Amino acid sequence: MATSRYLPAENLNLIISNTQTCIAKLNVGFWYNITPNQIITFTDGEREVDVIIQSLSFFSNFGDAWFTHGEKLIPSSIANIITVGDAIKYYRNHYSSEDTIACGVVVFCFHVNSPVRKL
């Protein structure tokens, strides 16, 4: 059974077009329990699509995650990130350094596993 998670339409579009194939989150709560082969349904409230988790990787910070996954993690259409410092600044808009240190980072890579469905 799939679990549904909200994403803004811009991000959902990147997933549907296979431009974004990895996502980084704090390794806590729902994201702490992600497993390979798990199906997650992403929705923007008007559409939804299932993705299947292919792999997980763990990092102590978002800079290291970006250094490893780069454009697959943060496509240039979202942000013009050139350096690890740029990636860290981008993620600081979403997560504090204290939370990042306490929880670490999980990156899950995935592929779209269903057609887009209208809600």
C-alpha positions in Angstrom: 0.0 0.0 0.0 1.3 3.4 -1.0 1.8 6.3 1.4 0.8 9.8 0.2 3.0 12.9 0.6 2.3 16.4 -0.6 4.7 18.3 -2.9 4.2 21.6 -4.6 3.2 21.4 -8.3 6.6 22.6 -9.5 8.3 19.7 -7.7 5.7 17.1 -8.8 6.3 18.3 -12.4 10.0 17.6 -12.0 9.3 14.1 -10.8 6.8 13.3 -13.5 9.3 14.5 -16.2 12.1 12.4 -14.6 14.1 15.6 -14.1 14.3 15.0 -10.3 15.0 11.4 -9.4 16.3 11.8 -5.8 15.0 13.7 -2.8 16.9 14.6 0.4 15.1 14.8 3.7 16.1 14.9 7.4 16.4 11.2 8.5 13.5 11.5 11.0 9.8 10.6 11.3 8.3 9.2 8.1 11.5 9.5 6.2 13.4 7.5 8.8 11.4 4.5 7.9 11.7 4.5 4.1 12.8 1.3 2.6 13.9 0.1 -0.9 10.9 -1.1 -3.0 8.5 1.0 -1.0 5.9 2.9 -3.0 5.2 6.5 -2.2 2.4 8.5 -3.8 3.3 12.2 -4.3 0.4 14.6 -4.8 0.1 18.4 -5.4 -3.6 18.2 -4.4 -4.8 18.0 -8.0 -2.7 15.1 -9.4 -0.9 12.2 -7.9 1.8 9.8 -9.1 3.4 6.7 -7.5 7.1 6.3 -7.2 9.1 3.3 -6.1 12.1 3.7 -3.9 15.2 2.2 -5.7 17.9 3.1 -3.2 18.7 5.0 0.0 21.9 6.7 1.0 22.7 8.4 4.3 24.8 11.6 4.9 25.7 13.8 7.9 24.7 16.9 6.0 22.9 18.2 2.8 26.2 19.4 1.3 27.6 15.9 1.1 24.2 14.6 -0.2 24.3 17.2 -3.0 28.0 16.5 -3.7 27.1 12.8 -4.3 23.8 13.3 -6.2 24.0 16.8 -7.7 21.5 17.6 -10.4 19.4 14.5 -9.7 18.8 15.9 -6.2 18.3 19.6 -6.9 17.7 20.3 -10.7 18.9 23.6 -12.0 15.3 24.6 -12.7 14.8 24.7 -8.9 18.0 26.5 -7.9 21.3 27.4 -9.5 23.6 25.4 -7.2 27.2 25.3 -8.2 29.1 24.6 -5.0 28.5 22.5 -1.9 28.1 25.8 0.0 25.2 26.7 -2.3 23.5 23.4 -1.6 23.9 23.9 2.2 22.4 27.4 1.9 19.5 26.0 -0.2 18.6 23.4 2.4 19.0 25.8 5.3 15.9 27.5 3.9 14.1 24.2 4.9 16.1 22.7 7.8 18.2 24.2 10.6 21.8 23.1 11.1 20.9 21.8 14.5 18.2 19.5 13.1 20.6 18.4 10.4 23.3 17.5 12.9 20.8 15.7 15.2 19.1 13.7 12.5 21.3 13.4 9.5 20.1 13.2 6.0 18.5 10.4 3.9 18.5 10.6 0.1 16.1 8.3 -1.6 16.3 7.7 -5.3 13.2 6.5 -7.1 11.5 6.1 -10.5 7.9 6.8 -11.4 5.8 3.7 -11.1 2.4 4.8 -12.3 0.7 7.1 -14.7 -0.3 10.5 -13.4 -3.8 10.5 -11.9 -6.1 13.5 -11.7 -7.8 13.9 -8.4 
